[in-house]
Amino acid sequence: MPQVTIKLFAMVKERLGRDEIQIEVPGPITARQLLQMVKVEHAAIAGLIDSCRVASDHQFCMAGDLVNPDSEIALIPPVSGGVDVPRSHVVLTREPILHDDFTPLIADPAAGAHAIFTGVVRDNHQGRDVDSIQYEAYEDMARAQLEVVARELLLADEDVCRVVLVHTLLCRPHHWSGSDSRWC
């Protein structure tokens, strides 16, 4: 089985008393799976793992991103940039939207709940059947406007810790829901 070397920083490095760890992996795995494996194999840092992010080849990974064993991998705690992310985050994507990929971006110890809104494609509009919907956007403008919405939400209520807005640019059938990965 291939081994992945994971560079450690800040409190994770201090807790384990070393700069890196090695873990056997079955091949490419998701960042989420890697974090779970670290939890299991290194109990001393298990309590810190949920506040860390995985970086692969100098890029932060989303939970569902694949991590290759031959990549340069790092475990980044909040003090080094982990989940201490900006209070708002906007994403336009042509990939299926998976809530678990964005949970680290909304996680905040001061929050008592996460509110997630998932839009669906209805089966009719003004009395006519809808087979699918094709999302299209002037992407730079859409991103800018979504950033304005996120900023306004944060300013409107001081108890809102984080806002993450994710919108798909895919064609979706009317029976689609946010967790469905089928395409038109």
PyMOL CGO cylinders between C-alpha atoms (Angstrom):
from pymol import cmd
from pymol.cgo import CYLINDER

trace = [
    CYLINDER, 0.00, 0.00, 0.00, 1.36, 3.49, -0.82, 0.3, 1, 1, 1, 1, 1, 1,
    CYLINDER, 1.36, 3.49, -0.82, 2.36, 5.81, 1.99, 0.3, 1, 1, 1, 1, 1, 1,
    CYLINDER, 2.36, 5.81, 1.99, 1.57, 9.51, 2.12, 0.3, 1, 1, 1, 1, 1, 1,
    CYLINDER, 1.57, 9.51, 2.12, 3.78, 11.94, 3.99, 0.3, 1, 1, 1, 1, 1, 1,
    CYLINDER, 3.78, 11.94, 3.99, 1.86, 14.75, 5.70, 0.3, 1, 1, 1, 1, 1, 1,
    CYLINDER, 1.86, 14.75, 5.70, 3.64, 17.93, 6.79, 0.3, 1, 1, 1, 1, 1, 1,
    CYLINDER, 3.64, 17.93, 6.79, 2.48, 19.28, 10.16, 0.3, 1, 1, 1, 1, 1, 1,
    CYLINDER, 2.48, 19.28, 10.16, 2.27, 22.82, 11.48, 0.3, 1, 1, 1, 1, 1, 1,
    CYLINDER, 2.27, 22.82, 11.48, 1.54, 24.86, 14.62, 0.3, 1, 1, 1, 1, 1, 1,
    CYLINDER, 1.54, 24.86, 14.62, -0.41, 23.10, 17.40, 0.3, 1, 1, 1, 1, 1, 1,
    CYLINDER, -0.41, 23.10, 17.40, -0.62, 19.78, 15.49, 0.3, 1, 1, 1, 1, 1, 1,
    CYLINDER, -0.62, 19.78, 15.49, 3.16, 19.73, 15.09, 0.3, 1, 1, 1, 1, 1, 1,
    CYLINDER, 3.16, 19.73, 15.09, 3.62, 20.67, 18.76, 0.3, 1, 1, 1, 1, 1, 1,
    CYLINDER, 3.62, 20.67, 18.76, 1.20, 18.03, 20.01, 0.3, 1, 1, 1, 1, 1, 1,
    CYLINDER, 1.20, 18.03, 20.01, 2.92, 15.21, 18.07, 0.3, 1, 1, 1, 1, 1, 1,
    CYLINDER, 2.92, 15.21, 18.07, 6.43, 16.59, 18.55, 0.3, 1, 1, 1, 1, 1, 1,
    CYLINDER, 6.43, 16.59, 18.55, 7.42, 16.16, 14.90, 0.3, 1, 1, 1, 1, 1, 1,
    CYLINDER, 7.42, 16.16, 14.90, 7.28, 17.91, 11.52, 0.3, 1, 1, 1, 1, 1, 1,
    CYLINDER, 7.28, 17.91, 11.52, 5.54, 15.18, 9.54, 0.3, 1, 1, 1, 1, 1, 1,
    CYLINDER, 5.54, 15.18, 9.54, 3.75, 11.85, 9.73, 0.3, 1, 1, 1, 1, 1, 1,
    CYLINDER, 3.75, 11.85, 9.73, 3.33, 8.96, 7.31, 0.3, 1, 1, 1, 1, 1, 1,
    CYLINDER, 3.33, 8.96, 7.31, 0.07, 7.09, 6.73, 0.3, 1, 1, 1, 1, 1, 1,
    CYLINDER, 0.07, 7.09, 6.73, -0.60, 4.10, 4.49, 0.3, 1, 1, 1, 1, 1, 1,
    CYLINDER, -0.60, 4.10, 4.49, -3.39, 4.79, 2.01, 0.3, 1, 1, 1, 1, 1, 1,
    CYLINDER, -3.39, 4.79, 2.01, -5.06, 2.52, -0.56, 0.3, 1, 1, 1, 1, 1, 1,
    CYLINDER, -5.06, 2.52, -0.56, -4.30, 5.02, -3.35, 0.3, 1, 1, 1, 1, 1, 1,
    CYLINDER, -4.30, 5.02, -3.35, -5.92, 8.38, -4.12, 0.3, 1, 1, 1, 1, 1, 1,
    CYLINDER, -5.92, 8.38, -4.12, -8.40, 9.24, -1.35, 0.3, 1, 1, 1, 1, 1, 1,
    CYLINDER, -8.40, 9.24, -1.35, -10.51, 12.29, -0.51, 0.3, 1, 1, 1, 1, 1, 1,
    CYLINDER, -10.51, 12.29, -0.51, -9.28, 14.96, 1.88, 0.3, 1, 1, 1, 1, 1, 1,
    CYLINDER, -9.28, 14.96, 1.88, -12.15, 13.92, 4.19, 0.3, 1, 1, 1, 1, 1, 1,
    CYLINDER, -12.15, 13.92, 4.19, -10.96, 10.30, 4.19, 0.3, 1, 1, 1, 1, 1, 1,
    CYLINDER, -10.96, 10.30, 4.19, -7.38, 11.40, 4.86, 0.3, 1, 1, 1, 1, 1, 1,
    CYLINDER, -7.38, 11.40, 4.86, -8.47, 13.44, 7.89, 0.3, 1, 1, 1, 1, 1, 1,
    CYLINDER, -8.47, 13.44, 7.89, -10.40, 10.44, 9.24, 0.3, 1, 1, 1, 1, 1, 1,
    CYLINDER, -10.40, 10.44, 9.24, -7.36, 8.20, 8.80, 0.3, 1, 1, 1, 1, 1, 1,
    CYLINDER, -7.36, 8.20, 8.80, -5.18, 10.72, 10.65, 0.3, 1, 1, 1, 1, 1, 1,
    CYLINDER, -5.18, 10.72, 10.65, -7.73, 10.78, 13.50, 0.3, 1, 1, 1, 1, 1, 1,
    CYLINDER, -7.73, 10.78, 13.50, -7.64, 7.00, 13.80, 0.3, 1, 1, 1, 1, 1, 1,
    CYLINDER, -7.64, 7.00, 13.80, -3.86, 6.60, 13.57, 0.3, 1, 1, 1, 1, 1, 1,
    CYLINDER, -3.86, 6.60, 13.57, -2.88, 9.61, 15.71, 0.3, 1, 1, 1, 1, 1, 1,
    CYLINDER, -2.88, 9.61, 15.71, -5.22, 9.82, 18.71, 0.3, 1, 1, 1, 1, 1, 1,
    CYLINDER, -5.22, 9.82, 18.71, -3.12, 12.60, 20.28, 0.3, 1, 1, 1, 1, 1, 1,
    CYLINDER, -3.12, 12.60, 20.28, -4.34, 15.05, 17.62, 0.3, 1, 1, 1, 1, 1, 1,
    CYLINDER, -4.34, 15.05, 17.62, -7.81, 13.57, 16.96, 0.3, 1, 1, 1, 1, 1, 1,
    CYLINDER, -7.81, 13.57, 16.96, -9.47, 16.48, 18.79, 0.3, 1, 1, 1, 1, 1, 1,
    CYLINDER, -9.47, 16.48, 18.79, -7.72, 19.00, 16.52, 0.3, 1, 1, 1, 1, 1, 1,
    CYLINDER, -7.72, 19.00, 16.52, -8.48, 17.36, 13.18, 0.3, 1, 1, 1, 1, 1, 1,
    CYLINDER, -8.48, 17.36, 13.18, -11.97, 18.83, 12.67, 0.3, 1, 1, 1, 1, 1, 1,
    CYLINDER, -11.97, 18.83, 12.67, -10.49, 22.34, 12.76, 0.3, 1, 1, 1, 1, 1, 1,
    CYLINDER, -10.49, 22.34, 12.76, -7.76, 21.53, 10.22, 0.3, 1, 1, 1, 1, 1, 1,
    CYLINDER, -7.76, 21.53, 10.22, -7.67, 21.70, 6.45, 0.3, 1, 1, 1, 1, 1, 1,
    CYLINDER, -7.67, 21.70, 6.45, -5.75, 19.53, 4.02, 0.3, 1, 1, 1, 1, 1, 1,
    CYLINDER, -5.75, 19.53, 4.02, -3.50, 21.17, 1.44, 0.3, 1, 1, 1, 1, 1, 1,
    CYLINDER, -3.50, 21.17, 1.44, -2.19, 19.25, -1.56, 0.3, 1, 1, 1, 1, 1, 1,
    CYLINDER, -2.19, 19.25, -1.56, 0.58, 20.63, -3.75, 0.3, 1, 1, 1, 1, 1, 1,
    CYLINDER, 0.58, 20.63, -3.75, 0.24, 24.08, -2.15, 0.3, 1, 1, 1, 1, 1, 1,
    CYLINDER, 0.24, 24.08, -2.15, -3.57, 24.33, -2.64, 0.3, 1, 1, 1, 1, 1, 1,
    CYLINDER, -3.57, 24.33, -2.64, -6.28, 23.96, 0.01, 0.3, 1, 1, 1, 1, 1, 1,
    CYLINDER, -6.28, 23.96, 0.01, -8.53, 20.97, -0.64, 0.3, 1, 1, 1, 1, 1, 1,
    CYLINDER, -8.53, 20.97, -0.64, -12.28, 20.73, -0.29, 0.3, 1, 1, 1, 1, 1, 1,
    CYLINDER, -12.28, 20.73, -0.29, -13.47, 17.68, 1.68, 0.3, 1, 1, 1, 1, 1, 1,
    CYLINDER, -13.47, 17.68, 1.68, -14.32, 15.72, -1.47, 0.3, 1, 1, 1, 1, 1, 1,
    CYLINDER, -14.32, 15.72, -1.47, -11.14, 16.57, -3.40, 0.3, 1, 1, 1, 1, 1, 1,
    CYLINDER, -11.14, 16.57, -3.40, -8.89, 13.63, -4.25, 0.3, 1, 1, 1, 1, 1, 1,
    CYLINDER, -8.89, 13.63, -4.25, -5.47, 13.59, -2.63, 0.3, 1, 1, 1, 1, 1, 1,
    CYLINDER, -5.47, 13.59, -2.63, -2.76, 11.57, -4.39, 0.3, 1, 1, 1, 1, 1, 1,
    CYLINDER, -2.76, 11.57, -4.39, -0.13, 9.81, -2.27, 0.3, 1, 1, 1, 1, 1, 1,
    CYLINDER, -0.13, 9.81, -2.27, 2.69, 11.31, -4.37, 0.3, 1, 1, 1, 1, 1, 1,
    CYLINDER, 2.69, 11.31, -4.37, 1.50, 14.90, -3.79, 0.3, 1, 1, 1, 1, 1, 1,
    CYLINDER, 1.50, 14.90, -3.79, 2.99, 17.23, -1.20, 0.3, 1, 1, 1, 1, 1, 1,
    CYLINDER, 2.99, 17.23, -1.20, 0.40, 17.07, 1.58, 0.3, 1, 1, 1, 1, 1, 1,
    CYLINDER, 0.40, 17.07, 1.58, 0.06, 19.37, 4.60, 0.3, 1, 1, 1, 1, 1, 1,
    CYLINDER, 0.06, 19.37, 4.60, -2.31, 19.45, 7.56, 0.3, 1, 1, 1, 1, 1, 1,
    CYLINDER, -2.31, 19.45, 7.56, -3.11, 23.10, 8.28, 0.3, 1, 1, 1, 1, 1, 1,
    CYLINDER, -3.11, 23.10, 8.28, -4.61, 24.06, 11.67, 0.3, 1, 1, 1, 1, 1, 1,
    CYLINDER, -4.61, 24.06, 11.67, -6.45, 27.40, 12.13, 0.3, 1, 1, 1, 1, 1, 1,
    CYLINDER, -6.45, 27.40, 12.13, -3.41, 29.25, 13.52, 0.3, 1, 1, 1, 1, 1, 1,
    CYLINDER, -3.41, 29.25, 13.52, -1.65, 28.54, 10.22, 0.3, 1, 1, 1, 1, 1, 1,
    CYLINDER, -1.65, 28.54, 10.22, -4.67, 29.24, 8.03, 0.3, 1, 1, 1, 1, 1, 1,
    CYLINDER, -4.67, 29.24, 8.03, -6.88, 26.17, 8.68, 0.3, 1, 1, 1, 1, 1, 1,
    CYLINDER, -6.88, 26.17, 8.68, -10.59, 26.85, 9.02, 0.3, 1, 1, 1, 1, 1, 1,
    CYLINDER, -10.59, 26.85, 9.02, -10.04, 30.44, 10.05, 0.3, 1, 1, 1, 1, 1, 1,
    CYLINDER, -10.04, 30.44, 10.05, -11.42, 31.33, 6.63, 0.3, 1, 1, 1, 1, 1, 1,
    CYLINDER, -11.42, 31.33, 6.63, -12.97, 34.61, 5.53, 0.3, 1, 1, 1, 1, 1, 1,
    CYLINDER, -12.97, 34.61, 5.53, -16.48, 35.15, 6.91, 0.3, 1, 1, 1, 1, 1, 1,
    CYLINDER, -16.48, 35.15, 6.91, -17.95, 34.89, 3.42, 0.3, 1, 1, 1, 1, 1, 1,
    CYLINDER, -17.95, 34.89, 3.42, -17.18, 32.58, 0.54, 0.3, 1, 1, 1, 1, 1, 1,
    CYLINDER, -17.18, 32.58, 0.54, -18.74, 32.56, -2.95, 0.3, 1, 1, 1, 1, 1, 1,
    CYLINDER, -18.74, 32.56, -2.95, -18.46, 29.69, -5.44, 0.3, 1, 1, 1, 1, 1, 1,
    CYLINDER, -18.46, 29.69, -5.44, -19.83, 29.25, -8.96, 0.3, 1, 1, 1, 1, 1, 1,
    CYLINDER, -19.83, 29.25, -8.96, -19.33, 25.67, -10.06, 0.3, 1, 1, 1, 1, 1, 1,
    CYLINDER, -19.33, 25.67, -10.06, -19.94, 23.29, -12.93, 0.3, 1, 1, 1, 1, 1, 1,
    CYLINDER, -19.94, 23.29, -12.93, -19.66, 20.35, -10.53, 0.3, 1, 1, 1, 1, 1, 1,
    CYLINDER, -19.66, 20.35, -10.53, -22.40, 18.77, -8.43, 0.3, 1, 1, 1, 1, 1, 1,
    CYLINDER, -22.40, 18.77, -8.43, -22.82, 20.63, -5.14, 0.3, 1, 1, 1, 1, 1, 1,
    CYLINDER, -22.82, 20.63, -5.14, -22.10, 18.41, -2.15, 0.3, 1, 1, 1, 1, 1, 1,
    CYLINDER, -22.10, 18.41, -2.15, -22.88, 19.98, 1.22, 0.3, 1, 1, 1, 1, 1, 1,
    CYLINDER, -22.88, 19.98, 1.22, -20.02, 18.16, 2.95, 0.3, 1, 1, 1, 1, 1, 1,
    CYLINDER, -20.02, 18.16, 2.95, -17.51, 19.95, 0.72, 0.3, 1, 1, 1, 1, 1, 1,
    CYLINDER, -17.51, 19.95, 0.72, -18.58, 23.30, 2.13, 0.3, 1, 1, 1, 1, 1, 1,
    CYLINDER, -18.58, 23.30, 2.13, -19.17, 22.43, 5.80, 0.3, 1, 1, 1, 1, 1, 1,
    CYLINDER, -19.17, 22.43, 5.80, -15.59, 23.41, 6.79, 0.3, 1, 1, 1, 1, 1, 1,
    CYLINDER, -15.59, 23.41, 6.79, -16.21, 26.86, 5.33, 0.3, 1, 1, 1, 1, 1, 1,
    CYLINDER, -16.21, 26.86, 5.33, -19.28, 27.48, 7.52, 0.3, 1, 1, 1, 1, 1, 1,
    CYLINDER, -19.28, 27.48, 7.52, -17.97, 25.77, 10.67, 0.3, 1, 1, 1, 1, 1, 1,
    CYLINDER, -17.97, 25.77, 10.67, -17.51, 28.20, 13.51, 0.3, 1, 1, 1, 1, 1, 1,
    CYLINDER, -17.51, 28.20, 13.51, -17.33, 27.40, 17.25, 0.3, 1, 1, 1, 1, 1, 1,
    CYLINDER, -17.33, 27.40, 17.25, -19.47, 30.48, 17.95, 0.3, 1, 1, 1, 1, 1, 1,
    CYLINDER, -19.47, 30.48, 17.95, -22.32, 29.17, 15.78, 0.3, 1, 1, 1, 1, 1, 1,
    CYLINDER, -22.32, 29.17, 15.78, -25.20, 27.26, 17.33, 0.3, 1, 1, 1, 1, 1, 1,
    CYLINDER, -25.20, 27.26, 17.33, -26.48, 25.95, 13.99, 0.3, 1, 1, 1, 1, 1, 1,
    CYLINDER, -26.48, 25.95, 13.99, -25.84, 25.74, 10.27, 0.3, 1, 1, 1, 1, 1, 1,
    CYLINDER, -25.84, 25.74, 10.27, -28.67, 26.84, 7.99, 0.3, 1, 1, 1, 1, 1, 1,
    CYLINDER, -28.67, 26.84, 7.99, -28.48, 25.28, 4.55, 0.3, 1, 1, 1, 1, 1, 1,
    CYLINDER, -28.48, 25.28, 4.55, -30.85, 26.19, 1.73, 0.3, 1, 1, 1, 1, 1, 1,
    CYLINDER, -30.85, 26.19, 1.73, -30.96, 23.80, -1.20, 0.3, 1, 1, 1, 1, 1, 1,
    CYLINDER, -30.96, 23.80, -1.20, -32.81, 24.86, -4.32, 0.3, 1, 1, 1, 1, 1, 1,
    CYLINDER, -32.81, 24.86, -4.32, -34.54, 22.31, -6.51, 0.3, 1, 1, 1, 1, 1, 1,
    CYLINDER, -34.54, 22.31, -6.51, -35.86, 22.41, -10.06, 0.3, 1, 1, 1, 1, 1, 1,
    CYLINDER, -35.86, 22.41, -10.06, -39.65, 22.38, -10.05, 0.3, 1, 1, 1, 1, 1, 1,
    CYLINDER, -39.65, 22.38, -10.05, -41.58, 20.25, -12.55, 0.3, 1, 1, 1, 1, 1, 1,
    CYLINDER, -41.58, 20.25, -12.55, -43.73, 23.14, -13.89, 0.3, 1, 1, 1, 1, 1, 1,
    CYLINDER, -43.73, 23.14, -13.89, -43.75, 26.88, -14.46, 0.3, 1, 1, 1, 1, 1, 1,
    CYLINDER, -43.75, 26.88, -14.46, -46.86, 28.94, -15.21, 0.3, 1, 1, 1, 1, 1, 1,
    CYLINDER, -46.86, 28.94, -15.21, -48.81, 25.80, -16.11, 0.3, 1, 1, 1, 1, 1, 1,
    CYLINDER, -48.81, 25.80, -16.11, -46.14, 24.36, -18.42, 0.3, 1, 1, 1, 1, 1, 1,
    CYLINDER, -46.14, 24.36, -18.42, -44.08, 21.22, -17.76, 0.3, 1, 1, 1, 1, 1, 1,
    CYLINDER, -44.08, 21.22, -17.76, -40.40, 21.74, -17.02, 0.3, 1, 1, 1, 1, 1, 1,
    CYLINDER, -40.40, 21.74, -17.02, -38.04, 18.98, -18.14, 0.3, 1, 1, 1, 1, 1, 1,
    CYLINDER, -38.04, 18.98, -18.14, -34.82, 20.68, -17.04, 0.3, 1, 1, 1, 1, 1, 1,
    CYLINDER, -34.82, 20.68, -17.04, -33.23, 24.01, -16.33, 0.3, 1, 1, 1, 1, 1, 1,
    CYLINDER, -33.23, 24.01, -16.33, -29.99, 25.33, -17.80, 0.3, 1, 1, 1, 1, 1, 1,
    CYLINDER, -29.99, 25.33, -17.80, -28.14, 27.73, -15.54, 0.3, 1, 1, 1, 1, 1, 1,
    CYLINDER, -28.14, 27.73, -15.54, -26.06, 30.34, -17.29, 0.3, 1, 1, 1, 1, 1, 1,
    CYLINDER, -26.06, 30.34, -17.29, -24.29, 33.39, -15.89, 0.3, 1, 1, 1, 1, 1, 1,
    CYLINDER, -24.29, 33.39, -15.89, -22.10, 36.34, -16.64, 0.3, 1, 1, 1, 1, 1, 1,
    CYLINDER, -22.10, 36.34, -16.64, -19.75, 34.76, -14.13, 0.3, 1, 1, 1, 1, 1, 1,
    CYLINDER, -19.75, 34.76, -14.13, -17.71, 37.78, -13.01, 0.3, 1, 1, 1, 1, 1, 1,
    CYLINDER, -17.71, 37.78, -13.01, -20.86, 39.80, -12.40, 0.3, 1, 1, 1, 1, 1, 1,
    CYLINDER, -20.86, 39.80, -12.40, -22.70, 36.88, -10.74, 0.3, 1, 1, 1, 1, 1, 1,
    CYLINDER, -22.70, 36.88, -10.74, -19.77, 36.32, -8.37, 0.3, 1, 1, 1, 1, 1, 1,
    CYLINDER, -19.77, 36.32, -8.37, -19.60, 40.05, -7.55, 0.3, 1, 1, 1, 1, 1, 1,
    CYLINDER, -19.60, 40.05, -7.55, -23.34, 40.21, -6.85, 0.3, 1, 1, 1, 1, 1, 1,
    CYLINDER, -23.34, 40.21, -6.85, -23.24, 37.08, -4.68, 0.3, 1, 1, 1, 1, 1, 1,
    CYLINDER, -23.24, 37.08, -4.68, -20.38, 38.69, -2.71, 0.3, 1, 1, 1, 1, 1, 1,
    CYLINDER, -20.38, 38.69, -2.71, -22.60, 41.75, -2.16, 0.3, 1, 1, 1, 1, 1, 1,
    CYLINDER, -22.60, 41.75, -2.16, -25.41, 39.48, -0.88, 0.3, 1, 1, 1, 1, 1, 1,
    CYLINDER, -25.41, 39.48, -0.88, -23.00, 37.68, 1.46, 0.3, 1, 1, 1, 1, 1, 1,
    CYLINDER, -23.00, 37.68, 1.46, -21.63, 40.97, 2.81, 0.3, 1, 1, 1, 1, 1, 1,
    CYLINDER, -21.63, 40.97, 2.81, -25.18, 42.32, 3.37, 0.3, 1, 1, 1, 1, 1, 1,
    CYLINDER, -25.18, 42.32, 3.37, -26.17, 39.17, 5.27, 0.3, 1, 1, 1, 1, 1, 1,
    CYLINDER, -26.17, 39.17, 5.27, -23.15, 39.51, 7.53, 0.3, 1, 1, 1, 1, 1, 1,
    CYLINDER, -23.15, 39.51, 7.53, -23.82, 43.20, 8.16, 0.3, 1, 1, 1, 1, 1, 1,
    CYLINDER, -23.82, 43.20, 8.16, -27.54, 42.66, 8.80, 0.3, 1, 1, 1, 1, 1, 1,
    CYLINDER, -27.54, 42.66, 8.80, -27.04, 40.37, 11.79, 0.3, 1, 1, 1, 1, 1, 1,
    CYLINDER, -27.04, 40.37, 11.79, -23.98, 40.33, 14.03, 0.3, 1, 1, 1, 1, 1, 1,
    CYLINDER, -23.98, 40.33, 14.03, -24.85, 36.78, 15.14, 0.3, 1, 1, 1, 1, 1, 1,
    CYLINDER, -24.85, 36.78, 15.14, -24.26, 35.41, 11.63, 0.3, 1, 1, 1, 1, 1, 1,
    CYLINDER, -24.26, 35.41, 11.63, -20.76, 33.91, 11.79, 0.3, 1, 1, 1, 1, 1, 1,
    CYLINDER, -20.76, 33.91, 11.79, -20.20, 32.89, 8.17, 0.3, 1, 1, 1, 1, 1, 1,
    CYLINDER, -20.20, 32.89, 8.17, -22.00, 32.95, 4.81, 0.3, 1, 1, 1, 1, 1, 1,
    CYLINDER, -22.00, 32.95, 4.81, -21.17, 30.53, 2.01, 0.3, 1, 1, 1, 1, 1, 1,
    CYLINDER, -21.17, 30.53, 2.01, -23.02, 30.93, -1.29, 0.3, 1, 1, 1, 1, 1, 1,
    CYLINDER, -23.02, 30.93, -1.29, -22.60, 28.16, -3.87, 0.3, 1, 1, 1, 1, 1, 1,
    CYLINDER, -22.60, 28.16, -3.87, -24.44, 28.12, -7.20, 0.3, 1, 1, 1, 1, 1, 1,
    CYLINDER, -24.44, 28.12, -7.20, -24.28, 25.59, -9.99, 0.3, 1, 1, 1, 1, 1, 1,
    CYLINDER, -24.28, 25.59, -9.99, -23.91, 26.38, -13.67, 0.3, 1, 1, 1, 1, 1, 1,
    CYLINDER, -23.91, 26.38, -13.67, -25.13, 22.93, -14.77, 0.3, 1, 1, 1, 1, 1, 1,
    CYLINDER, -25.13, 22.93, -14.77, -28.16, 21.75, -16.68, 0.3, 1, 1, 1, 1, 1, 1,
    CYLINDER, -28.16, 21.75, -16.68, -30.45, 20.01, -14.18, 0.3, 1, 1, 1, 1, 1, 1,
    CYLINDER, -30.45, 20.01, -14.18, -33.50, 17.78, -14.74, 0.3, 1, 1, 1, 1, 1, 1,
    CYLINDER, -33.50, 17.78, -14.74, -36.70, 18.74, -12.90, 0.3, 1, 1, 1, 1, 1, 1,
    CYLINDER, -36.70, 18.74, -12.90, -36.33, 15.84, -10.44, 0.3, 1, 1, 1, 1, 1, 1,
    CYLINDER, -36.33, 15.84, -10.44, -32.87, 17.03, -9.35, 0.3, 1, 1, 1, 1, 1, 1,
    CYLINDER, -32.87, 17.03, -9.35, -32.05, 17.85, -5.76, 0.3, 1, 1, 1, 1, 1, 1,
    CYLINDER, -32.05, 17.85, -5.76, -28.81, 19.24, -4.32, 0.3, 1, 1, 1, 1, 1, 1,
    CYLINDER, -28.81, 19.24, -4.32, -27.37, 15.82, -3.54, 0.3, 1, 1, 1, 1, 1, 1,
    CYLINDER, -27.37, 15.82, -3.54, -28.09, 14.36, -6.99, 0.3, 1, 1, 1, 1, 1, 1,
    CYLINDER, -28.09, 14.36, -6.99, -25.15, 14.25, -9.39, 0.3, 1, 1, 1, 1, 1, 1,
    CYLINDER, -25.15, 14.25, -9.39, -27.03, 13.44, -12.61, 0.3, 1, 1, 1, 1, 1, 1,
    CYLINDER, -27.03, 13.44, -12.61, -26.56, 15.72, -15.59, 0.3, 1, 1, 1, 1, 1, 1,
    CYLINDER, -26.56, 15.72, -15.59, -28.83, 16.55, -18.55, 0.3, 1, 1, 1, 1, 1, 1,
]
cmd.load_cgo(trace, "trace")
